[in-house]
Every structure is written in structure tokens, then in C-alpha cells.
Amino acid sequence: MMFGSNSARAVRRRPAVKPSSMIASLTELLHDHIFYTGVVGLIESILGVLAFGGVLSVVFGSPTVKAAAVIAVVLGVLGLFILLVANRTEWRRRSDRDRRLIRHYCDELKERYQHAWTITNWTCVTTIAPNGDAHLVITCAAVVECDLLDFFSIWDGPNWDGWPERFRRRVRIRVRRHSEHPNGGTRPDVTPTWMARNRVQILVHLGQPARRGETIGLVAEIDWPARCLPFARGESCEEFVQKFPILVHLARNTIVLPKGYDACFETIGLVKGVDDFTLTSEPNTNGQIETTLVTRNIEGGRRVGLRLDLR
């Protein structure tokens, strides 16, 4: 009898997957899902499975099953929608609480360790769209006046009381460290907190603390929906003011009007012959009117800026 060498060859088979291990893996996956999403996440998953099963029943089932499945699908999707809204509201509440706590402890650290800095250069360019939206680019340089500086704050907001709070979620804030390198600086962590009168405090966390005498450079871009809506409609004047708590060596505030618009203007909080400032208004290369106020060595606590009115 010749079996040849084939008899010596063992056929290798993949080890069978035990049902117990599959159940353990599924249980672990479900446990992780509940841990990260909570009971609401589990119910969302169950409703999603029910809705998917209902869709399959509608496609492949009998007329009676299809009718029942349609109702199940509608109820499942409605329940899933309600849970999603509730879950989103809960996460938003938690996020607002965390932001308030971060702001509170940053304020405490600022007072406890006497965080201080001097602004050597501040430039704000506000470009207004015909529909009243505004795009701000704020560039600032500050010298650290304390031993260690962990964060830096920027305040901004619309200057009319009727600005709708529902637009807050559409405000976009982007901050980068200013760098002379052609590729620019990196993005620090930012915590925006909404205050009274639709003012937003932007806490810029430096990551690595800046030491005394070090210069910090930041560039912040803010997209504001309807920030200048009454002004763009010609319903009222618009004020572009700044109030710094400390001395500012050089501040430049530029307002770029929509193309084809022109405005009258006057200064706010400045006295000619006493304060050091210059005011210019001229078209740029795109034909848009740019009004620029430059102030020098304005002490802290003063509210200075521009008031514009469309012609």
C-alpha cells in the first residue's frame, strides 16, 4: 500500500471560535459603549436596531407585518430623535458648566499669582458684509510682567443689545500663535465663555508657561453673524470700541465697509490735543472704504474707539 508522503502532511485548520468568547467580546463592547454614552446611548442603539429591523420587515414581510413595522419604524425614529435632542441638551449643559468652572479657576489663579502683561501692539481689523456679518482679525503682542503666565484672555462682542443669543452657536473662533516663520504658529487650546450682553471671553491656554520678559504673539479670527446688522441696514450707528485694563502702547482699529458703502465717523473717548491718536479713512485696493484709528499710550480703563454712521 502506497500512501506516499501525503500521509505525513497534517492539514492545518483555524481554531474554531467559541460562542463563549464571542459573547464575552460582545458584552465588553456593550459595556464600553454604555460607559462612554450612558443609558441614553444604549437606548439610542436599541431604537436604531428596531428601526432597522422595521425597515427590513417593510421590504420583505407580509402586508400585516408591513403595517405593524411601519408603525414601529415611525415610533422608533421618533423616540430616537427625542433621545438625541435630550442627549445633546445634556452635553451642552455639561459643557457650559465646565467652561464656567475653567473661567472661575483661571480668574482665581490670575488673582492669586498676579498674572500681568503689557500690550505693546494691538491690531483689530473688522470687515463688514452687506448682510451685517463681520469677520474680525485680532493681532496682538504682549510682554509678560509676572514670573509665569499660563493663559491670556481676549474679550469681544457686538455693541447692540438686541443681538440674538441663538447666533452664539454660529460664532467661529480660531486662534494661532504668531510667528515670524513663513509656516506660522500652532493653535493653542481655547476656552470661550459667554458673559453678559453677549460678550465672549476667549481664554487662550499657552500650554507652556511664558516667563517674565517674554513676548507673546497671538492672531485670533472671529466670525460674527449679524454683528453689525442694524448698521448695515442703516438703522443706527455702530460703535467699535475697546477698553483695556492696562496701558496699551499702540492700538490700531480698522473698519472695512462693504463695497459701495460710505460712512461718517467720529472718535469716542479721545480728546484732540491731549491724546495721541490719528484717524484716516480711504478706499483700499478693492475699492472698499477703510477707516482706521491709531492710538498710542492710552492708559488702562478708558473706553476709546470709533462711531460710524452710513451716509
Disulfide bonds with the S-S distance in Angstrom:
none
